[in-house]
Amino acid sequence: MSERGAEPEWMGPLPASAGCDCHICRPAGSYDVEDRRTIDTILRHVWQVSLVSDEAGCEHGDHAHHHPAQDHHGTAVPAFAYTVGLGHRCGHPELLMSGLDPTVMHQALNHLAHQVMAGRRFAPGDVLEDVLAGVPVVVEGVADDGLRETVTWSGWFHRRRPEALAIVWPSTAGLFAWQPGAPPVLDERQPPSWRDPITHTGGVAVDPSWDFPVPPDRLAFSCVHVVEHGEAVLFVARESDREHSEDWSLHCGAEGHATEEMRRAHLAHLVRSAPSLRALSGLGLDEQAHRPTVDCEWTVVTVP
């Protein structure tokens, strides 16, 4: 399901990716109610998010179909959600999440599907910072076991073996399942057997290097919007300081923060929450960096 916004109520047939053989491009003679609902939802909204959970719920019948969270052996599995239709419209793999509240997964997948519709293409190893508040996620390929257990409705709709990418989330402290100290629940809610193994690098590596000129436990200034509300870091400053030799400030980019809006946090915690900050490990004294969004490159300036 997409958020329609200014889109018309009925978008009608949309251009399909080359060679698409889905149920929109080649309709069958008849469909049951659930099949027809999926086709109509993708016609109206470009994609559908399917929620697979005993507790899944949605405010509108067109927006998702629901099944109990069980594998093909009847064994209980974590709740999961995935898109259906991105192959037809964009030639892009479906997107899969598991183990979170269905509403959170629904919103996250809609957010990412909008980006796919706008032309973005995701690949295994991508690190995204604008999906869940306060933590990054990692994109991984979905393995054969995962395809069999999860995105089956996409296989039916597209009339082919489905393709999908998993959106993998960390603990609230920003630790991924493969990193030391991560809680076991991460693997319980995101079965590793569902994903193709990859070598994680940079800030999401098993044991990331620390290249900043100050220790990881150095306290930095941040704002309530970043530390408590999970907003993105869009401004960084490294300033000379007589008492501490230097101070680091990392905040949401808004101007004129009041004193009561500022917080102190370990630099390592802020960097773990936003691995793209590692690009600024070589920021010079009395330099500032800013970016309009998390997807943009940093602009570095020297403060007189």
Residue, then its C-alpha position, 0 to 999 in steps of 0.5 A: m500500500s502506498e500513501r496516496g497523498a495527492e494521487p488520484e483515487w484510481m490510478g488505473p493500469l500503470p506501466a510495467s517492468a519489461g517482461c512482466d507476466c504478473h496477474i495485472c499484465r496477464p489476467a486470469g479468467s477469474y479470481d477469489v476475493e483475496d486474489r482480487r483484493t491484491i490485484d486491485t490494491i496494486l492497481r490503486h496504490v502500486w504495491q501492497v504490504s502483506l502482514v503475516s501475524d496473529e495480531a496484524g491489523c489494518e484500518h482498511g481491507d484493501h491495504a493488506h492480507h493477513h495469515p497466521a505466522q507459521d512456516h510451511h511445517g506449521t511451526a510458529v515464526p516471528a511476525f513479518a511483513y513484505t511488499v507485493g508488486l514492486g517487481h511489476r512496477c519497478g523491476h525491484p525485489e520485494l522488501l521484507m521485515s520481521g519481528l517488529d510491531p506490524t504497524v511499525m513494519h508496515q510504515a517502514l516498508n511503505h517508506l522504503a517502497h516510496q523511495v523505490m518508486a522514486g527511482r532508488r534501488f537497494a542492494p545487500g550491504d546498504v545501510l539506511e538511517d531514515v527507516l527506524a527512529g534512532v537506529p540504522v538498518v541493513v539491507e540483506g538478500v533473502a535466502d531460499d528458506g526465507l523466500r519459501e517462508t515469507v514472500t509467497w504471495s509475491g510469487w503468486f502475483h508475479r507468476r515466478r520465483p519471488e525476489a526479496l531484500a530483508i531490512v534488518w534492524p538492531s537493538t535499541a543500542g544500535l547493536f546488530a545480531w552479528q556484533p558482540g553484546a547483541p541480545p539473542v532476541l535479534d536472531e529469534r525475531q529475524p531468523p538468520s536462515w532467512r537471509d543470505p550471509i554477507t560480510h558486513t563492513g564499516g560501522v556495521a562490521v562485526d568489530p568496527s574500527w574507531d578512527f575518531p581522534v577522541p575516545p569512544d566514551r567522549l561525551a558530545f553535545s546533542c539535542v533532544h530531537v536526536v537523543e530522545h526522538g530519534e531524528a537524524v544527525l544533520f550537523v556536526a562541529r568539532e570545536s577547540d575548547r580550553e578545558h577539554s581541548e576540544d568539544w564535539s556537537l552533533h544535532c538535528g540541524a535546527e538553529g537556535h536550540a534552547t539550553e533545555e533542549m541539549r543533552r550529553a551522549h557518548l560519541a560512540h552511541l551517536v555514531r552507532s546510531a548513525p554510521s554515516l557519521r564515520a565519514l567525519s572521523g577526520l573532521g578538523l578542529d574548528e570545522q563544521a559539517h552539515r547535510p540537508t538529509v541523511d542521503c546527502e553528502w556532508t558539506v564541511v566548512t571552517v569556522p573562523 
